[in-house]
Amino acid sequence: MSTSITLTQASSIYAGHFLFTLVRYGLFAGVAYFIFWRWRKDRWQSRRVQQKFPEDKHLHTEVKYSLLTCLIFAAVGVGIFAARQAGYTRVYTNLADHGLGYLTFSMLALIVAHDTYFYWTHRFMHLPQVFKYVHRVHHLSHNPSPWAAFSFHPLEAIIEAGIVPLMVFIMPLHPLTLGLFMIYMMGMNVLGHLGYEPYPAGFLRSKFGRLHNTSTHHNMHHQYVKGNYGLYFNIWDRLMGTNHAKYVERFEAVTEGKQPQKQKAVQKAA
């Protein structure tokens, strides 16, 4: 196995990773924005978590920082490829080496590991001395749109990307697993920034719903800037007592088309 890559190879790999990242961002965020914020806007209005819409300048900021994030994520992809070429990672390409059962297990393990990684790095980025330099850019979106999914300061983008380089050194991962994980991550990230709640009323009373996060959950994090730190699951927030006190109440109000009285008053005054 070659232990290094040429500049031409690196450029080609970088372009490929950037294109893949840009396409999944544009596809997921773009389709969600078109359906919920444009095409079916009136139909879904009762399901908006925050009734008021952000100004266009905020959407432009989200897209600008997201494009920068795509560039950074692509660079991380090149780094992983170079590390694999040098024999440092545990990425494998032959499915028969570990079988389909392990492929499924590794995908689930990666998702659970990312959820844990995200929760604790997210808590770290909310430390006052860290927030203003790293995480503040993401919170410029007090009322996020799907375009906010990758709207990070460059330092945060590096932290967000850190889970994949970490995991490829820890456990065997197939490129298919990594690709599917990237798609799953993008879909859930856009869901968290959707601005609308697609889950049905009563979802949080189900066994699955109690353990899974919703669009309302992350939207409230943007609105109030604290609490609701989790990504995919509502496990760490429950264990650490960091769910917003009004989360369940807000979710039920949104899914039943009844906004909280406090928010209604704010909207009337706006």
C-alpha positions as CSV (number, residue, x, y, z in Angstrom):
1,M,0.0,0.0,0.0
2,S,1.3,3.5,-0.9
3,T,2.1,5.5,2.1
4,S,1.5,8.9,0.6
5,I,-0.6,10.7,-2.0
6,T,0.4,13.1,-4.7
7,L,-0.8,16.7,-4.9
8,T,-2.9,15.7,-8.0
9,Q,-4.5,12.9,-6.1
10,A,-5.2,15.1,-3.1
11,S,-6.8,17.7,-5.3
12,S,-9.0,15.1,-7.0
13,I,-10.0,13.6,-3.7
14,Y,-10.7,17.0,-2.2
15,A,-12.9,17.9,-5.1
16,G,-14.8,14.6,-4.8
17,H,-15.4,15.1,-1.0
18,F,-16.4,18.7,-1.5
19,L,-18.9,17.8,-4.2
20,F,-20.4,15.0,-2.1
21,T,-20.7,17.3,0.9
22,L,-22.2,20.1,-1.1
23,V,-24.7,17.9,-2.9
24,R,-26.0,16.3,0.2
25,Y,-26.3,19.7,1.9
26,G,-28.0,21.3,-1.1
27,L,-30.3,18.3,-1.7
28,F,-31.5,17.8,1.9
29,A,-31.6,21.5,2.9
30,G,-32.8,22.6,-0.4
31,V,-35.7,20.1,-0.7
32,A,-36.7,20.8,2.9
33,Y,-36.6,24.5,2.4
34,F,-38.6,24.3,-0.8
35,I,-41.3,22.1,0.6
36,F,-41.8,23.6,4.0
37,W,-40.7,27.2,3.5
38,R,-42.1,27.8,0.0
39,W,-44.3,25.3,-1.7
40,R,-46.4,24.1,1.3
41,K,-45.7,27.0,3.6
42,D,-49.4,27.8,4.3
43,R,-50.3,24.2,4.8
44,W,-47.6,23.7,7.4
45,Q,-47.8,27.1,9.1
46,S,-49.7,25.7,12.1
47,R,-46.7,23.3,12.7
48,R,-44.1,26.0,12.8
49,V,-42.1,25.9,16.0
50,Q,-41.6,29.7,15.9
51,Q,-44.4,31.4,14.0
52,K,-42.4,34.4,12.8
53,F,-40.0,33.9,9.9
54,P,-36.3,35.1,9.9
55,E,-35.2,37.8,7.6
56,D,-33.5,36.9,4.3
57,K,-30.2,38.2,5.5
58,H,-30.1,35.5,8.2
59,L,-30.7,32.8,5.5
60,H,-27.8,34.3,3.4
61,T,-25.5,34.1,6.5
62,E,-26.5,30.4,7.0
63,V,-25.7,29.5,3.4
64,K,-22.4,31.5,3.5
65,Y,-21.1,29.7,6.6
66,S,-22.4,26.3,5.4
67,L,-20.4,26.6,2.2
68,L,-17.3,27.3,4.2
69,T,-18.1,24.2,6.3
70,C,-18.4,22.1,3.2
71,L,-14.8,23.2,2.3
72,I,-13.5,22.2,5.7
73,F,-15.3,18.9,5.8
74,A,-13.8,18.1,2.4
75,A,-10.3,18.8,3.8
76,V,-11.0,16.4,6.7
77,G,-12.0,13.8,4.1
78,V,-8.6,14.2,2.4
79,G,-6.9,13.8,5.7
80,I,-8.7,10.5,6.4
81,F,-7.8,9.2,3.0
82,A,-4.2,10.1,3.4
83,A,-4.1,8.4,6.9
84,R,-5.7,5.3,5.4
85,Q,-3.1,5.2,2.6
86,A,-0.4,5.3,5.3
87,G,-2.1,2.4,7.1
88,Y,-3.1,4.3,10.2
89,T,-6.9,3.8,10.0
90,R,-9.1,0.8,10.3
91,V,-11.1,1.5,7.2
92,Y,-11.7,-1.7,5.1
93,T,-13.1,-2.1,1.6
94,N,-13.9,-5.9,1.4
95,L,-17.3,-6.5,2.8
96,A,-16.5,-10.2,3.4
97,D,-13.8,-9.2,5.9
98,H,-16.5,-8.5,8.6
99,G,-19.8,-9.5,7.0
100,L,-23.2,-7.7,6.7
101,G,-24.0,-8.2,10.4
102,Y,-21.0,-6.2,11.4
103,L,-21.8,-3.6,8.8
104,T,-25.2,-2.9,10.4
105,F,-23.6,-3.0,13.9
106,S,-20.9,-0.5,12.9
107,M,-23.5,1.9,11.5
108,L,-25.5,1.8,14.7
109,A,-22.3,2.2,16.8
110,L,-21.2,5.1,14.8
111,I,-24.6,6.9,15.2
112,V,-24.6,6.3,19.0
113,A,-20.9,7.4,19.3
114,H,-21.7,10.6,17.3
115,D,-24.7,11.3,19.5
116,T,-22.5,11.1,22.6
117,Y,-19.7,13.0,21.0
118,F,-22.1,15.8,19.8
119,Y,-23.7,16.2,23.2
120,W,-20.5,16.7,25.1
121,T,-18.7,18.8,22.6
122,H,-21.9,20.9,22.3
123,R,-21.9,21.4,26.1
124,F,-18.2,22.4,25.8
125,M,-18.9,24.9,23.1
126,H,-21.5,26.5,25.4
127,L,-19.0,27.4,28.0
128,P,-18.9,31.2,28.1
129,Q,-15.2,31.4,27.3
130,V,-15.6,29.1,24.3
131,F,-19.1,30.1,23.0
132,K,-18.2,33.6,21.7
133,Y,-15.2,32.3,19.7
134,V,-16.6,29.0,18.4
135,H,-20.3,28.5,18.7
136,R,-21.8,32.0,18.5
137,V,-21.9,31.9,14.6
138,H,-24.3,28.9,14.7
139,H,-26.5,30.7,17.2
140,L,-26.9,33.8,14.9
141,S,-29.8,31.6,13.7
142,H,-32.2,32.2,16.6
143,N,-34.9,31.0,14.3
144,P,-33.1,28.6,12.0
145,S,-34.0,27.4,8.6
146,P,-32.8,24.1,6.9
147,W,-29.8,26.1,5.5
148,A,-28.5,26.4,9.1
149,A,-27.6,22.7,9.2
150,F,-23.9,23.4,8.4
151,S,-23.8,27.1,9.5
152,F,-20.7,26.8,11.7
153,H,-17.7,28.9,12.5
154,P,-14.6,27.2,11.0
155,L,-13.4,26.1,14.5
156,E,-16.8,24.6,15.2
157,A,-16.8,22.9,11.7
158,I,-13.5,21.2,12.7
159,I,-15.0,20.0,16.0
160,E,-18.2,18.8,14.3
161,A,-16.1,16.8,11.7
162,G,-14.0,15.3,14.5
163,I,-16.2,12.2,15.1
164,V,-15.3,10.5,11.8
165,P,-11.4,10.8,12.1
166,L,-11.8,9.6,15.7
167,M,-13.9,6.6,14.8
168,V,-11.9,5.4,11.8
169,F,-8.9,4.9,14.2
170,I,-11.0,3.1,16.8
171,M,-13.1,0.5,14.9
172,P,-13.2,-1.1,11.4
173,L,-15.5,1.0,9.2
174,H,-16.5,0.3,5.5
175,P,-16.8,3.3,3.1
176,L,-20.4,2.3,2.7
177,T,-21.0,2.7,6.4
178,L,-19.3,6.1,6.3
179,G,-21.4,7.2,3.3
180,L,-24.7,6.1,4.8
181,F,-23.8,7.7,8.1
182,M,-23.1,11.0,6.3
183,I,-26.5,10.9,4.7
184,Y,-28.3,10.0,7.9
185,M,-26.4,12.8,9.8
186,M,-27.4,15.3,7.1
187,G,-31.1,14.3,7.2
188,M,-31.3,14.5,11.0
189,N,-29.4,17.8,11.0
190,V,-31.8,19.3,8.6
191,L,-34.7,18.0,10.6
192,G,-33.4,19.7,13.7
193,H,-33.3,23.0,11.8
194,L,-36.5,22.5,9.8
195,G,-38.5,25.1,11.7
196,Y,-41.5,22.8,11.5
197,E,-42.5,19.8,13.6
198,P,-43.3,16.8,11.3
199,Y,-43.8,14.3,14.1
200,P,-47.4,13.5,15.1
201,A,-49.0,14.7,18.4
202,G,-48.4,12.2,21.1
203,F,-45.0,11.2,19.6
204,L,-43.2,12.0,22.9
205,R,-45.6,9.6,24.7
206,S,-44.4,6.6,22.7
207,K,-41.3,4.5,23.7
208,F,-39.5,5.5,20.6
209,G,-40.5,9.2,20.9
210,R,-39.2,9.5,24.4
211,L,-35.7,8.4,23.3
212,H,-35.6,10.3,20.0
213,N,-35.2,14.1,19.4
214,T,-37.6,16.2,17.4
215,S,-37.4,19.4,15.4
216,T,-39.0,21.2,18.3
217,H,-36.3,20.1,20.6
218,H,-33.4,21.6,18.7
219,N,-35.4,24.7,17.6
220,M,-35.9,25.5,21.2
221,H,-32.2,25.3,21.8
222,H,-31.7,27.9,19.1
223,Q,-34.5,30.1,20.5
224,Y,-33.3,30.0,24.2
225,V,-29.6,29.3,23.6
226,K,-29.4,26.8,26.4
227,G,-30.8,23.3,27.2
228,N,-31.7,20.6,24.6
229,Y,-28.1,19.9,23.7
230,G,-28.6,16.4,22.2
231,L,-28.5,15.5,18.5
232,Y,-30.3,12.2,17.5
233,F,-31.5,10.9,20.8
234,N,-33.0,12.3,24.0
235,I,-30.9,10.2,26.3
236,W,-28.0,12.4,27.4
237,D,-30.4,15.4,28.0
238,R,-32.5,13.2,30.2
239,L,-29.6,11.7,32.1
240,M,-28.0,15.1,32.6
241,G,-31.2,17.0,33.3
242,T,-30.7,19.4,30.4
243,N,-34.0,19.1,28.6
244,H,-35.8,22.5,28.5
245,A,-38.4,22.5,31.2
246,K,-41.1,23.4,28.6
247,Y,-40.0,21.0,25.9
248,V,-42.8,18.5,26.1
249,E,-45.4,21.2,26.6
250,R,-44.1,23.1,23.5
251,F,-44.0,20.0,21.4
252,E,-47.6,19.2,22.2
253,A,-48.7,22.7,21.5
254,V,-47.0,22.8,18.1
255,T,-48.3,19.4,17.0
256,E,-51.8,20.4,18.1
257,G,-51.6,23.7,16.3
258,K,-51.6,25.7,19.5
259,Q,-48.7,27.9,20.2
260,P,-47.8,28.8,23.8
261,Q,-49.5,31.9,25.1
262,K,-46.2,33.6,25.7
263,Q,-45.1,33.1,22.1
264,K,-48.5,34.3,20.8
265,A,-48.0,37.5,22.8
266,V,-44.6,38.0,21.3
267,Q,-45.8,37.5,17.8
268,K,-48.7,40.0,18.3
269,A,-46.2,42.6,19.6
270,A,-43.7,42.0,16.7
